[in-house]
Amino acid sequence: MHMVESMAYAGQRPWHGLGNKLARQQSIEVWKKQAGMDWQIEESEVRYVTGSHNIGTINAFPENKVLYRSDNKKPLAVVSKRFQVVQPGEILEFYRELTADNGFELETAGVLREGRKFWALARTGQNTVLRGRDRVEGYLLLATACDGTLATTAQFTSVRVVCNNTLAVAVNRGEGAIKVPHRSQFNPEQVKRQLGITVSAWGGFVDRMKALCERPVDPDSADALLRRILTYAVPNAAPVVNEHAVANVRALVEGGGKGSQLASSRGTAWGLLNGITEYVDHHRRARSDDHRRDAAWFGEGARIKQRAWEVVTELAA
């Protein structure tokens, strides 16, 4: 079952093998069309019928509005009258100046859940190589949803090339992302200012990655750290260790994971972190690859990775 409605990509085929392949450095207009993001979210007042269907009365509910697609008229959500819509095209427009003048390059963009969520991901041009072979590249992700499930979110992300693992890069006083709630107007220029100079965020991130490569972690310590990170909440009780996840990550760290035998990873805090990110991005239980990727970017998977980053960087401090 795919959550992806439509998407386009440049470069390697994405996680589920779907989408329109583009040559590199296409225009924003081509991306909008090929990613299925060339439609608008329209608004209409909520109405309901009282009485029988034949002689009923049509009434208005002015506190809310219906959002629907301009192309096929399908409903997307019922939201508050105060809800500020961000259009699919605005997500790609955000990158116009960045791709023209700042060396960014769009890599994937598309629509999830019949139009309720949409995103674009661009390579920033920043990268580093750890211990001679372990390449990590910088990306900028922008996503939003029109059904209240996601604020408009701009997030610097790293991708470890050997295994395609993703990890949030902290910006702006350590925050993982810039989030604009839908009760506020989305101002792309203000968000870019809040993101700040990408080089400074990336430089600090590289320093921390290198420190993790230098920090040895023995198997007993690794096990204890995994048990701190891989827990799930239980109502009115202490968090419970997810033993299934701990066993899976341990196997990835001990040689089963992609890149786990590289000098940067073997027996290090960086290797432990990548065992967790590989588990969340590629192996964690989910209804489909799309659901897993959605959770790894925006949901519980992203929270697990953020907690893992905090715990292992504290170890290497």
N, C-alpha and C positions, 0 to 999 in steps of 0.2 A: 504494500500500500504506500503510494508516494504522496508526500505533502506538496511536492513541487508542482506548481501549475505550469510554469514556463521559466526558462532561464537561458542565458548565453554564457559562453566562456571563451577565454583566449588562453592558449597554453595547454597544459595537461588536462585530460578528461577528468571531470569532477567525480565526487565520491560515489554517485549512483549511476554514472554512465549516461545520463540524459542531458539534453540541452543542445543549443545551436552553437557549433564551433565557429569562432571568428578569427580572422587574421589579426595580428597584433596591431595596436594603436588605431583602432577604428574610431570614428566620430561618436559623440554622445548620441546623435540622432540614430545612428545604426544600432548602438547598444539598446536604446529605448525600444526600437522595433523588434530586434532579435531576442531580447530578454522578455518580451511580452509586457513592457511597462509603458506603452504608448496609449494609455487610456486614462480617464479621470475618475475620481471619486465624486459622485453627485450626492446631493442632500435633498431630502423631502420630509415634510412634517409627518408625524405618526397619526394615523387615523384608525378608528375601530368602529365596528357596527354593533348597535344594540337592537334588541328585538329580533324578529325572524329575518332570515336572509332575503325574503321576498319584499317585505315592507319595513325593513329595519332602518334605523336612523344612523347616518354617518357622523361620528363625533371626532374632534381633534384632541390630541394630547400635546399641548404646546411645550411641555418641559423637555421632551426628547425629540430626536430626529432619526430618520432612517438613512443610512449610507448605502449607496448602490453603485454598481459599475456603469460607466457611460456606454461601454461597448455592447454588453449583453443584458444590461438592466438587472442582473442578479443581485439580490440583497447581500450586504456584507456584515452589517451590525446595526443595532439600535443603541444610540449613545446620547449623552446629555446634550442639551442645546449649546452648552459652553465648550463642547469638544472641538478642538482645533485640528482640522484635517491636514495631513501632510500627503501630497500627491506622489504616486510612483515616480513620475518624471523628476520631481524635486530631489529625490535620492540620487539620481544620476547627475542632475545639474550641479550638485554639490562638488562633483569631481571635475567639472569643465575646466576651471582655472588651474586646478592642481595637476591635471594631465597635460594641459597646454604649456604651463610655465614652470612647474615644480618637479618634473620628472616622475610623477606618479603614472601608473599604468593599470587600467582596469583589468581584472582577471576573471571575476564572475559577477553576475547580477541576475536577479530573478524574483519570482513571485511564488509565495507559499500559501497554502490553505485557501485556494480559490480567489485569491486577491486580498486576503485579510492582512497578510504580512509580506513585506518586500525588503530587499537588501541589495547592496553592492559592495564588493571587496576589491581593493586596489593595492598593488604592490607599491611601496613607497620609494624603492630604489636603495634602501639601506639594508646592509647585510653584514654578517661577521662569520668567521670560521674558527671554531673552538678546537684547540689541540691539533690543528693541521688538517682535519678531515670533516669535522662536524659543522655543516653549514646551516645557519639560521637567517631567515629573511624577514624584513619588516613589512607589515600590511596595515591598511586602514579600512575598517569595517564600518558601514553606516546602514542602519536598519530601523524600521518602524512597523507598527501595526495599527490598523484602524478599528480594532475590536476591543481595545482597552487592555490587551495582554502584554504590550511592550511600549514603553516610552520611546521616543525617537532617540536612538543610542549611537554615539560615535565612539569607536573603540580601536585603539592601536593594538595590533595582534602580531605575535611572532609565529612563524611557521618553520618547524625544523624539517629540512628537506628530506632527510633519509627516511622519515616515517610519516611526514605530513601532519605531525602533531601541532596543535594550536595552543597558544598561551597569551593571556592578556598582558599588555605592557602598561605599567602604571604611568599615569600622567597627572599633572596638576595636583601637587601635594599628595601624591600617592594614590589618588583615586584611580580605579580601573577603567572608568568610562565617563564620558560627558552624556548626561541624560536630560532630555527636554520633555517634561510631562505634557500631555495633550491639552491641559488647561492653559498652556502658554503657547504663544506663536513661535513656530520654528524659524529661527534667524540663522541661516547658514554661516554668515560672516562672523557672527558672535561666537558660534560653536568653533569655528576655525581659530579664532583668537583664544578661546578657552583651551583648545588642544595645545596651543603654544608652538614653539619651535620643535619640530619633530626630532631634530638632531639631539637636543638635550635629553628628551625622554629616552631615545634609543641608546644614547651613550651610557646613561646610568644603568639601563637594562643589560647592556653588554658587559659592563663591569660586574654586575651581580651574577650573570651566567658564568663568567670566567671564575668567579669566587666559588661557585657551586662545583665546577669541574675540579678545583683544587682541594675540595673538602671530602676526605674519605669517610665512608659510612660502612661499618661492619654489619653482617647479617642480623645480629640481635638488635642493634640500634635501628636498622631499617624496619624490622618487624614492629618495633615499638612506635616508630613514626607513622607507619601505615595504619596502625590501630588508632592513633590520634586523629588521623585525617579521614579515614573511611568509616564513618559512622552515619547512622540515620536517626532522626528524631522519633521519639515515642511520646505520645501525649501523657503528661503528668508523671514522667519517669526520666531517668538518666538516658542519654543517647546510647544506642546499641551498636557494637562493632559489626560491620558488614563482613562476615568471615569469607563469604564467596568472593567479594571484591578483593580482600586482602590476599587470598590465595592466588587470584588471577594476576594481580599486580606483581606479587612476589615472583611468579613464573616469568613474567615479562622482564623484570629487573635482572633475574638470574640467567638470562641468555635467550629467552623466548621473544623478547621485543626487538623491533627493528632498530639497529644502531646500538643495541645494548652491549655489544662487544667492542665498540670504539673506545679509544683511550680516554675520551672525555666522559664516558658513562660508566665504565667498569668499576664498580665499588665506590662510586662517588654520589654526592647529593644531587648532581645534575642527572645521573642515571636513574636515581630514585624518582625524581620529579617527572622524568620522561616516561617511566613505567606507569605513573598515574595518568599523565596526559594521554598516553596511547590507549590505556584502558577506557578512559572517558570518551575519547574521540572515535574509537574503532571497535571496542569490544563490549562496552556496557550494555546491559539488557535494554532493549527498546523495541517498539512495534515495527520500526523500519529504520533503514539508514538515515532517512530524512529526519525522523523524530530524534534519533541519537544526535545528529549534527545540530538540530535546533536546540536541544538541551545543552550540548557542549558549548554553544555560542551564547545562549541567553538564559538557560534554565538551571536545573540542579547540577548538571555536569559542569557548567561554568563556575558555580559556587564551590564545587569540590576542587577544581583546579586552582581557584583563588586561595582556598584554604591551604592546599598543598604548597603553593608558592610562598605563602606567609610562614609556614612551619619550616620549610627547608632553608629559606633565606635567613631566618632567625638562627638556624643551626650554623650557617656559614658566616654570620656576622662577627 
